[in-house]
């Protein structure tokens, strides 16, 4: 590979835009970037016009090395030669070695454990002035790109889509992998921000501005702005991302914040499967089979229900008919049983849970409607819609469902509320607030809110 220092000084006194894949890019006017000098991070080329591309994982992010992606020879790629040699095939590396530029980032011994960002390249002197082919690298590739842009001669380095946070639990603007390595995403975002903050200070010392550009007209409540723009542009408010960390470094879920929406595949339930399930899964009460169809490429997963659904024909060998109370499965025949919105319809859920325990080797992952009624709901004569569903004969709150799971012989390994209700629109309607006033009030309500309302209880029962 050619040394990255050959690119230094190419764009003296220019504005260089660093384009990330944060959620805000989904609603950013990408035509603004046409004709601009851009450095795309990882898979930003899928979203925006990219002049240069920077990645330390060419195997995951360079289109020439990704199945089904068309080559993009116009992109000038910058990566780490030794890393590329380790992750690419011999043929792929030969191609990269001919076309790509290489930077170095090993300037001191790494002091961090495997699940934390390597700090061998966390050297601010490299940012303050060029040091050959060495570029700052710590918690985010955006920091490396900012160092590179300055070395190219930029006067202003403008970040686009480098959000350093999730928006409505979206981590990326499109369907892209993440690598949390067992760390809470919020902690990782803090590291992203910390690294960029110290890079900004070092760039200021050399007369280079590092700023961020967003599509939002107010930063009082960016999530509401994001939601409004998604509606205006007919863009999805949620896109799921896969954690591409090694299997032993997957991030466990906590209470997830997500506005309620009817989706065939619910992100919180999907994340629970990926965080807790074994390799073989039986989805009891699978309905249309959305989770089976979604996960068939990753797990040995099958679905059962009392009646067939047309969508089963997509993978007919994955589905069969069975009664949850008497499963046609041998003892300890699957790792995990997944049961979403099923127990509340059954006359004897304890017996069904014992049947689940007979069949699973590892655990059960289940969700039921949350039937807690707060004092405010009671005084306002408000109920969750599932209270009026006559097909439901059981009404659980978190205490009763976890108690039932324990009674059936499981140990409760994880319990969380999911699918949060956004009450702001109702309150704004009640107050008669619209437009900008309503927007500002919505942000204030979100900040002042103390009582959160969730429609669903999620429980993971570990087999004792």
C-alpha positions, 0 to 999 in steps of 0.5 A, a space after each residue: 500500500 502507498 503511505 498515507 502521507 502522500 495524501 497530505 497537503 492535497 486540499 490546502 485551506 479547504 472544507 473537508 466533510 467527514 461523513 459517518 453513518 449515525 442515525 441523523 444521516 437518514 434525514 440529512 439532505 445528502 445532495 448538500 454533499 455533492 461536489 464536496 471533499 468527503 471522507 466516508 467512515 466505514 460504510 458511509 459510501 452506502 448513504 452519501 457521495 464519498 471521495 475518500 474512505 477510512 476503515 480499519 475493517 476492510 473486510 466488513 466495510 469495503 464494497 469490493 470485499 462484501 458479498 453482493 456489493 458492486 465495486 466502487 473504484 472511485 473511492 480512495 481507501 485508507 486503512 491499516 496494512 497489517 490489519 488488512 493482511 490479517 482479515 482479508 483473503 490473499 486475493 483481496 489483500 493483493 487488490 488492497 495492496 495495489 490501490 489503498 493507502 496505509 496509516 500507522 497507529 501503534 505508537 505506544 503499548 496498549 494499556 486497555 483490556 480486550 473489550 475496550 478500545 486499543 489506546 496504542 494510537 491515542 497520541 495527540 501530538 500526531 494531531 497537533 502536527 503531522 508525524 509521517 504516516 501516523 494518525 490518531 486512533 482510539 475509540 472511533 474511526 471519526 477521530 482518525 479521519 479528523 486527523 487525516 483531514 487536517 493533514 490534507 490541509 483542511 481549514 474546517 473539518 465538518 462532521 456529518 452523521 457522527 452523532 455519538 449517541 443513538 436516536 430513538 434507539 437507532 445506532 446507524 442510519 441504515 442496516 449496518 453492523 455494530 461492534 459493542 464488544 460487551 460494553 453498554 452502547 452509552 459508555 461507548 458513545 461517551 468514549 467516541 465523544 471524549 476522543 473527538 473532544 480531545 482531537 478538537 482541542 489539538 486541532 484548534 492549536 494548529 488553527 483547524 476548526 472541528 465542527 458538527 453539522 446536523 439536519 435539526 433546527 433545534 437541539 432542545 429535543 433532537 429525537 423529536 426532530 428526528 421523528 418529525 423528519 422521518 415522517 416528512 421524508 417517509 423514512 423509517 423511524 427504526 432500523 435494526 442493527 446486528 452486533 458483530 462483536 465476537 460471540 462472547 462479547 455481545 452486549 446484554 440489553 437493559 431497559 430499552 427506550 423505544 416508541 411503541 410501534 406495530 412491527 412484525 419483528 420488534 427490535 427489543 424482542 430480537 435483541 433479547 434473542 440475540 443476547 440470551 438464546 442458544 443456537 437452537 430455538 423453538 418459537 412457540 406461538 410463532 404466528 406468521 413466523 417473522 422471527 423464524 424467517 428473520 433469524 433462519 440464517 443465524 440460528 437453528 430456529 423453528 416455529 410452531 402454532 395451532 394453525 398455519 400461516 401463508 408466510 410459512 411457505 417461504 420456509 416450510 421445513 421450519 414450521 409445524 403445528 403443535 399445542 403449547 401445552 403439549 409440545 411435540 418435542 423430546 425432553 431437552 431437545 432445544 436450547 431456547 424456547 421463545 414465546 412472545 405474547 402467548 401466555 396471556 391467551 392460555 387458561 393454564 400458563 403455569 402448565 405451559 411454562 413447565 412444558 417449556 422447561 421440559 423441552 428447553 436445555 438452557 432458557 425461555 425468553 418470553 414477553 407478555 402485555 404489561 397490565 400495570 395501571 398507574 394512579 394517573 392512568 386510573 384517574 384518567 380512565 385510561 387502560 392499555 388496549 390489551 385490557 379490552 382484547 377478549 382473546 386474553 384471559 391472563 393479565 400480568 404485571 412484572 411481579 406476577 409474570 416473574 413469580 409464575 416463571 419461578 413457580 414453573 421451576 426457572 430462575 429469572 435471569 433477566 427482566 425488563 420493560 420494553 416498548 415505551 409509550 410516548 405520551 407527549 402527543 396526547 398531552 400536547 393535544 390536550 394543551 392545544 399546542 402545535 407547531 414550534 411551540 408544541 415542539 419546544 413543549 414536547 422537549 420540555 415534557 420529555 425532560 420533566 417526565 418521571 413516570 415512564 409507561 411501557 406496554 410489554 414485560 420481557 422475562 428470561 427464565 434460566 433453567 435451574 
